[in-house]
Amino acid sequence: MSRLWRSLSFRLAVAYAGLLCLSTAVLFGVYYWLSVERPLDEIRVRVSREAQVLAQVYIADGEAALVTALNRRAHDTTGRRAFHAFLAPDGKLVTGNLPSWPEQPSSGWLSLEADVYRDGDELDFSALARDRVFPDGARLIVGRDAEDVEDVQEIVQVALPWVTGLTLLFGCLGGFFMSRAIGRRLDAISATARQVIGGDLGGRIATEGRGDDFDRLVETLNLMLSRNQELFEAVRRVSDSVAHELRTPLARLLAQLERLGENDGDGEARRSAREAALAEAQRLNGIFDALLRISRIEGGRHNAAMRPVDLAVLARDACELYAPAAQARGIELALDIASGAMARADPDLLFQALTNLVDNALKYTPEGGRITIAVDREAGKAVVSVSDDGVGLQPGEAERIAERFFRGADTRGAPGEGLGLSLVSAIVALHNGRLRFIDNRPGLRAGIALDIARP
């Protein structure tokens, strides 16, 4: 039983059945109070008041006055039908319209049959009455018709067991089907989770197309699984790329070290081998340093000093920094500041991202080409971009260009390790921005969109 109770769907089914029974009981109780208890209370109050008044008439004015008052009351047709019986001290009936009454007086409320025969027909009445005995032995019974209320009371009492049983039955059935529906959806989620745990990262949960809470949950989980699969594939590609990229400099370093050991007497050869080995070691160190910086930024371990930054100032500084290199290669480096834009950012990190974009453009722009650093506002965002008319990207490469060690088909002969744009992507993500690569026809336009800094 404890195992069954640990099931969420079972607990929901029990809660559903209990809530249904509780709501039915509340509605039934309200109906009973409005249809039975409240009308009976009104009759009791009226009868009690009338009995007290009539008793005072008998005590103050005697039997004749009481008989007159009772007859006048019996012929009053307003409201519920009035009933009475007045017995003398010797037990004989003095006046009354009740067909029967208990032989022994009662201190509580009485429900008396008060059927009336008229023209051969029997009219059903039920008198809710009060019995009083006077000090001299006389007895007065006063009541009002409550037949309709008692009929409702009887119906309610008969229907109560059926309503209770049917409520429990439908509550249990509803809870069973609800539990079954929830359990089926949860089993589908669990089965897919086990499938993914087993190594099939392509497993997805089927939706039923109803747009309900479960479908929205399934859509979110499927998005998470897709993202995890993408990240896993990216990690796998990075691992392959790291192994590929490090194999070449390590092989070169090993070869230079072997040459260094073989040329014991040749000073020039030893110096050349030592310099080559040092260059390869520095290249390896640079790769590891870039990977560590990217990992630190992506992991949130870099203490970013966020403040309002004027993108136009960063663009001018980047243009000034790379102007000599561009001039040496015969490339025109231009500024296009359409409007001032302030962004909340770490100026050092953002400047590094911008210079990486400019450096990347210089690598792939041919002599006589043009690079433009632009600042503008687009769709409520502050945007700084670098455009070139270089080799551009092949179809499908824009989605992978920011991956570690990725090199486009037309750029594999260019210098670099394929980590610059990965660092830019990590910096932009740290700023909750967006990095976009757009075909410049020819060349490429790389843009960084950030939230505008508010005063």
C-alpha positions in Angstrom: 0.0 0.0 0.0 2.9 2.3 0.8 4.3 1.7 -2.7 0.9 2.6 -4.2 0.6 5.7 -2.1 4.0 6.9 -3.4 2.5 7.1 -6.9 1.6 10.6 -7.8 -1.2 9.6 -10.2 -2.8 7.4 -7.4 -2.6 10.3 -4.9 -4.2 12.6 -7.5 -7.0 10.1 -8.0 -7.6 9.8 -4.3 -7.6 13.6 -4.0 -10.0 13.9 -6.9 -12.4 11.3 -5.5 -12.3 13.0 -2.0 -12.8 16.4 -3.5 -15.8 15.2 -5.5 -17.4 13.6 -2.4 -16.7 16.7 -0.3 -18.2 19.1 -2.9 -21.3 16.8 -3.2 -21.7 16.7 0.6 -21.5 20.5 0.8 -24.0 21.0 -2.0 -26.3 18.3 -0.4 -26.0 20.0 3.0 -26.8 23.4 1.6 -29.8 22.1 -0.3 -31.0 20.2 2.8 -30.7 23.4 4.9 -32.5 25.6 2.4 -35.3 23.1 1.6 -35.9 21.4 5.0 -34.2 22.9 8.0 -34.9 26.5 7.3 -38.6 26.1 6.5 -39.0 23.8 9.6 -37.4 26.5 11.8 -39.7 29.1 10.4 -42.7 26.9 11.2 -41.4 26.1 14.7 -40.9 29.8 15.5 -44.5 30.6 14.3 -46.1 27.8 16.2 -44.2 28.6 19.4 -45.3 32.2 19.2 -48.9 31.2 18.6 -48.9 28.6 21.4 -47.6 31.2 23.8 -50.3 33.8 22.8 -53.1 31.2 23.0 -51.9 30.0 26.4 -52.0 33.6 27.7 -55.6 33.9 26.3 -56.7 30.8 28.3 -55.0 31.9 31.5 -56.3 35.5 31.3 -59.7 35.1 29.7 -60.8 31.5 30.2 -61.9 28.6 28.1 -64.5 30.5 26.0 -62.0 33.1 24.8 -59.5 30.4 23.9 -62.1 28.5 21.9 -63.1 31.6 20.0 -59.4 32.4 19.2 -58.7 28.8 18.1 -61.8 28.7 15.7 -60.8 32.1 14.3 -57.2 30.8 13.7 -58.5 27.6 12.1 -60.5 29.6 9.5 -57.5 31.8 8.6 -56.5 30.8 5.0 -53.4 32.9 4.8 -50.2 30.9 5.0 -49.9 27.4 6.1 -53.0 25.5 7.3 -53.6 25.8 11.1 -54.4 22.8 13.3 -55.3 22.6 17.0 -56.9 20.4 19.7 -58.0 21.7 23.1 -58.8 19.1 25.7 -60.7 19.8 29.0 -59.1 18.7 32.3 -61.1 15.5 32.1 -59.6 14.6 28.7 -62.6 15.4 26.6 -62.2 17.3 23.4 -63.6 20.9 23.6 -62.6 22.0 20.1 -60.1 20.9 17.4 -59.5 20.0 13.8 -56.8 17.4 14.4 -58.0 13.9 13.7 -55.7 12.3 16.3 -53.0 13.1 18.9 -50.9 11.2 21.4 -52.5 10.1 24.6 -49.6 11.2 26.7 -48.4 14.9 26.6 -45.0 15.5 25.1 -42.6 18.3 25.8 -41.0 18.2 22.4 -42.2 18.8 18.8 -44.8 16.5 17.4 -45.4 15.5 13.8 -49.1 14.5 13.6 -51.1 13.1 10.7 -53.8 15.7 9.9 -55.5 14.4 6.8 -58.7 16.2 5.8 -61.6 14.5 3.9 -63.5 16.8 1.6 -66.1 15.6 -1.0 -64.9 12.0 -0.7 -61.3 13.0 -1.3 -58.5 12.8 1.2 -56.2 15.8 1.5 -52.8 15.0 3.0 -51.6 17.3 5.8 -48.9 16.8 8.4 -49.0 19.1 11.5 -45.8 20.2 13.2 -47.3 20.8 16.6 -46.5 21.8 20.2 -48.2 20.3 23.2 -48.9 22.2 26.4 -50.6 21.1 29.7 -52.0 23.8 32.0 -52.0 23.7 35.8 -55.7 22.8 35.9 -55.1 19.7 33.7 -56.3 21.2 30.4 -54.2 20.4 27.4 -53.6 22.5 24.3 -52.0 21.2 21.0 -51.2 23.9 18.4 -49.6 23.2 15.0 -49.2 24.2 11.4 -49.1 22.2 8.2 -45.5 21.0 7.2 -46.5 18.3 4.7 -44.5 19.7 1.8 -41.3 20.2 3.9 -41.6 16.7 5.4 -42.0 15.2 2.0 -38.8 16.8 0.9 -37.1 15.6 4.1 -38.2 12.1 3.4 -37.0 12.2 -0.2 -33.6 13.5 0.9 -33.3 10.8 3.5 -34.1 8.1 0.9 -31.8 9.6 -1.7 -28.9 10.2 0.6 -27.5 6.6 0.5 -27.9 6.5 -3.3 -26.3 9.9 -3.8 -23.4 8.9 -1.5 -22.9 5.6 -3.2 -23.1 7.1 -6.7 -20.7 9.9 -5.7 -18.1 7.4 -4.4 -18.6 5.3 -7.5 -18.2 8.1 -10.0 -15.4 9.6 -7.9 -13.5 6.4 -8.0 -14.1 5.9 -11.7 -13.1 9.5 -12.5 -10.0 9.1 -10.3 -9.1 5.8 -12.0 -9.3 7.3 -15.5 -7.5 10.4 -14.5 -4.8 8.3 -12.8 -4.5 6.2 -15.9 -4.2 9.2 -18.3 -1.6 10.8 -16.1 0.3 7.6 -15.6 0.3 6.9 -19.4 1.8 10.4 -20.1 4.4 10.0 -17.3 5.3 6.5 -18.5 6.0 8.0 -22.0 8.3 10.6 -20.4 10.1 7.9 -18.3 10.5 5.6 -21.3 12.1 8.4 -23.4 14.3 9.4 -20.5 15.5 5.8 -20.2 16.1 5.7 -23.9 18.3 8.8 -23.7 20.1 7.4 -20.7 20.8 4.3 -22.7 22.7 6.4 -25.2 20.0 7.2 -27.9 20.2 11.0 -27.8 17.7 11.2 -30.6 14.8 10.0 -28.4 11.9 12.4 -28.2 8.6 12.3 -26.4 5.5 12.2 -28.6 2.9 14.9 -28.1 -0.9 14.3 -28.4 -1.6 17.7 -30.1 -4.1 18.9 -27.4 -2.0 21.9 -26.3 -2.6 21.0 -22.7 -0.1 21.3 -19.8 1.4 17.9 -20.6 2.0 18.9 -24.2 3.7 22.1 -23.2 5.8 20.1 -20.7 6.7 17.6 -23.4 7.6 20.4 -25.8 9.9 21.9 -23.2 11.5 18.6 -22.5 12.0 17.9 -26.2 13.7 21.3 -26.6 15.9 20.4 -23.7 16.8 17.1 -25.2 17.5 18.7 -28.6 19.7 21.3 -26.9 21.5 18.5 -24.9 22.0 16.6 -28.1 23.4 19.7 -29.9 25.8 20.4 -26.9 26.9 16.7 -26.9 27.6 16.8 -30.6 29.4 20.1 -30.1 31.5 18.6 -27.3 32.3 15.6 -29.5 33.3 17.8 -32.4 35.4 19.9 -30.1 37.1 16.8 -28.7 37.8 15.6 -32.2 39.1 19.0 -33.2 41.3 19.3 -30.1 42.8 16.0 -30.9 43.3 17.0 -34.5 44.7 20.4 -33.8 47.1 19.3 -31.1 48.4 16.3 -33.1 50.2 18.5 -35.7 52.1 20.9 -33.3 52.9 18.0 -31.0 54.3 16.0 -33.9 56.3 19.0 -35.0 57.6 19.6 -31.5 58.6 15.9 -31.2 60.4 16.0 -34.6 62.3 19.2 -33.6 63.3 17.7 -30.3 64.6 14.6 -32.2 66.5 16.8 -34.5 67.9 18.7 -31.5 69.2 15.4 -30.2 70.6 14.2 -33.5 72.6 17.4 -34.3 74.9 17.5 -31.2 77.8 19.2 -33.1 76.0 21.5 -35.5 75.3 24.8 -33.6 73.2 26.3 -36.4 71.0 23.2 -36.8 70.6 23.0 -33.0 69.6 26.7 -32.8 67.1 26.3 -35.7 65.6 23.1 -34.1 65.4 24.9 -30.7 63.6 27.9 -32.1 61.1 25.7 -34.1 60.4 23.6 -30.9 59.9 26.8 -28.9 57.5 28.2 -31.6 55.4 25.0 -31.5 55.4 25.0 -27.7 54.2 28.6 -27.7 51.5 27.7 -30.2 50.3 24.9 -27.9 50.4 27.2 -25.0 48.3 29.8 -26.9 45.7 27.1 -27.8 45.4 26.0 -24.2 45.3 29.6 -22.9 42.4 30.4 -25.4 40.5 27.3 -24.4 40.9 28.1 -20.7 39.7 31.7 -21.3 36.7 30.5 -23.2 35.8 27.9 -20.6 36.2 30.5 -17.8 33.9 33.0 -19.5 31.3 30.3 -20.4 31.4 29.0 -16.8 30.7 32.4 -15.4 34.1 32.4 -13.5 35.1 35.7 -15.1 34.4 38.8 -13.0 32.8 41.1 -15.5 32.7 44.8 -14.6 29.5 45.9 -16.2 28.9 49.6 -16.9 27.5 51.8 -19.7 29.8 51.7 -22.6 29.8 53.9 -25.7 30.1 51.5 -28.7 31.2 54.4 -30.9 34.3 54.9 -28.7 35.1 51.2 -28.9 34.7 51.2 -32.7 37.1 54.1 -33.1 39.7 52.5 -30.8 39.5 49.2 -32.7 39.8 51.1 -36.0 42.8 53.0 -34.7 44.4 49.8 -33.4 44.1 47.9 -36.7 44.6 50.8 -39.1 48.4 50.0 -39.6 47.8 46.3 -40.3 45.1 47.1 -42.7 47.2 49.7 -44.5 50.1 47.3 -44.7 47.9 44.8 -46.6 46.2 47.4 -48.8 42.8 47.0 -47.1 40.6 50.0 -46.5 39.4 50.1 -42.8 36.4 52.4 -42.4 34.0 53.6 -39.7 30.2 53.9 -40.1 28.6 55.3 -36.9 25.0 56.0 -37.8 23.9 56.9 -34.3 25.4 56.8 -30.8 24.5 53.7 -28.8 25.3 52.9 -25.2 25.3 49.3 -24.0 25.8 47.9 -20.6 28.9 45.8 -20.9 32.4 45.0 -19.6 34.5 47.3 -21.8 37.6 45.2 -21.9 35.8 42.0 -22.8 33.6 43.7 -25.4 36.7 45.4 -26.9 38.4 42.0 -27.1 35.3 40.6 -28.9 35.3 43.5 -31.4 39.0 43.3 -32.1 38.7 39.5 -32.7 36.0 40.2 -35.3 38.3 42.8 -37.0 41.3 40.5 -36.8 39.2 37.7 -38.3 38.0 40.0 -41.2 41.6 41.0 -41.9 42.6 37.4 -42.3 40.0 36.6 -45.0 39.8 40.0 -46.8 42.0 40.1 -50.0 44.3 42.9 -50.8 42.4 46.0 -52.0 39.3 44.9 -50.0 37.3 46.9 -47.5 36.4 46.4 -43.9 33.7 48.5 -42.2 33.2 48.8 -38.4 29.6 50.1 -37.9 27.6 51.2 -34.9 23.8 51.6 -35.0 20.5 50.8 -33.3 18.3 48.0 -34.6 15.0 46.8 -33.1 15.7 48.4 -29.7 19.2 47.0 -29.5 22.7 48.6 -29.6 24.6 46.9 -32.4 28.3 47.0 -33.4 29.3 45.0 -36.5 32.2 44.3 -38.7 31.7 43.8 -42.4 34.2 42.6 -45.0 34.2 41.6 -48.7 36.3 38.5 -48.2 35.7 34.9 -48.9 32.5 34.6 -46.8 30.9 31.4 -45.7 29.6 28.3 -47.5 25.9 27.4 -47.0 25.3 25.8 -43.6 28.6 27.1 -42.1 27.0 30.0 -40.2 25.5 27.7 -37.6 28.9 26.2 -36.8 31.3 29.1 -37.3 31.5 29.9 -33.5 32.4 26.3 -32.6 35.9 25.7 -31.3 38.5 24.9 -34.0 35.9 25.1 -36.8 37.3 26.4 -40.1 35.2 27.2 -43.1 35.9 25.3 -46.3 37.4 28.4 -47.9 39.5 29.5 -44.9 41.4 26.4 -43.9 44.7 27.7 -45.4 44.6 30.9 -43.4 46.5 31.4 -40.1 44.8 30.9 -36.8 43.5 28.1 -34.6 39.8 28.5 -35.1 39.2 29.8 -31.5 38.7 33.6 -32.1 35.0 33.5 -32.9 34.4 30.9 -30.1 35.8 33.5 -27.6 33.6 36.2 -29.2 30.5 33.9 -28.8 31.3 33.3 -25.1 31.8 37.0 -24.4 28.5 37.9 -26.2 26.7 35.1 -24.2 28.1 36.5 -21.0 26.5 39.9 -21.9 23.1 38.2 -22.7 23.6 39.5 -26.3 23.3 38.0 -29.7 26.0 37.2 -32.2 24.8 37.2 -35.8 26.6 36.2 -39.0 25.0 37.5 -42.2 26.1 37.0 -45.9 27.5 40.4 -47.0 27.6 39.4 -50.7 30.5 39.2 -51.0 32.1 38.6 -47.6 30.6 38.4 -44.2 28.9 40.7 -41.7 29.4 39.8 -38.0 27.2 41.8 -35.6 26.9 41.9 -31.8 23.5 43.1 -30.5 23.3 44.2 -26.9 20.7 45.7 -24.6 20.8 49.5 -24.7 22.0 51.0 -21.4 19.4 53.1 -19.7 20.4 56.2 -17.7 
